[in-house]
Amino acid sequence: MKSHFEETFFRFQRLVMVAKQLPSFPRLDAIEEKLLLIVGFAYQNKTPLLVGELLFKPEVASQATIHGRLAMPHGKQLIKWYSDIDGRKKYVIPTAKASAYFSQIGECVSRAAAEK
């Protein structure tokens, strides 16, 4: 017998799969998705995230892989860099396009939870 939570989980997964097929939905691989989530969490928590801190996330990938992959969400206009006053520290934040991405996923969560 399937639980309510199991059914909700699979409804959510189906909705995300459909959303990912939309032309407006950014194409991200698993590493890019994890990096974007880390940037999003930091921004939500109002915690400035240094690019250097993002490079040291072994749970995502090696430092070299992360370094190479950061260019992808940046090129897709999902994240942007900004420097502090003297230019020695570079921070990463999500863009409005990333906010729209998170909203689309959030809408999938809401719709999956609302369906019965």
ChimeraX attribute file (.defattr): number of C-alpha atoms within 10 A of each C-alpha:
attribute: neighborCount
match mode: 1-to-1
recipient: residues
	/A:1	4
	/A:2	6
	/A:3	8
	/A:4	10
	/A:5	10
	/A:6	11
	/A:7	15
	/A:8	19
	/A:9	15
	/A:10	12
	/A:11	19
	/A:12	22
	/A:13	15
	/A:14	14
	/A:15	18
	/A:16	18
	/A:17	12
	/A:18	12
	/A:19	17
	/A:20	16
	/A:21	11
	/A:22	10
	/A:23	8
	/A:24	11
	/A:25	14
	/A:26	19
	/A:27	14
	/A:28	14
	/A:29	10
	/A:30	9
	/A:31	16
	/A:32	18
	/A:33	15
	/A:34	15
	/A:35	21
	/A:36	24
	/A:37	15
	/A:38	18
	/A:39	25
	/A:40	21
	/A:41	15
	/A:42	16
	/A:43	15
	/A:44	11
	/A:45	9
	/A:46	9
	/A:47	10
	/A:48	14
	/A:49	18
	/A:50	17
	/A:51	18
	/A:52	14
	/A:53	10
	/A:54	19
	/A:55	19
	/A:56	15
	/A:57	14
	/A:58	10
	/A:59	8
	/A:60	18
	/A:61	16
	/A:62	12
	/A:63	15
	/A:64	10
	/A:65	12
	/A:66	19
	/A:67	16
	/A:68	10
	/A:69	16
	/A:70	19
	/A:71	14
	/A:72	16
	/A:73	20
	/A:74	17
	/A:75	10
	/A:76	14
	/A:77	15
	/A:78	20
	/A:79	23
	/A:80	16
	/A:81	13
	/A:82	13
	/A:83	12
	/A:84	9
	/A:85	7
	/A:86	6
	/A:87	8
	/A:88	7
	/A:89	12
	/A:90	15
	/A:91	17
	/A:92	24
	/A:93	23
	/A:94	23
	/A:95	16
	/A:96	12
	/A:97	16
	/A:98	21
	/A:99	14
	/A:100	15
	/A:101	18
	/A:102	15
	/A:103	12
	/A:104	17
	/A:105	17
	/A:106	14
	/A:107	15
	/A:108	21
	/A:109	18
	/A:110	13
	/A:111	15
	/A:112	20
	/A:113	16
	/A:114	9
	/A:115	10
	/A:116	9
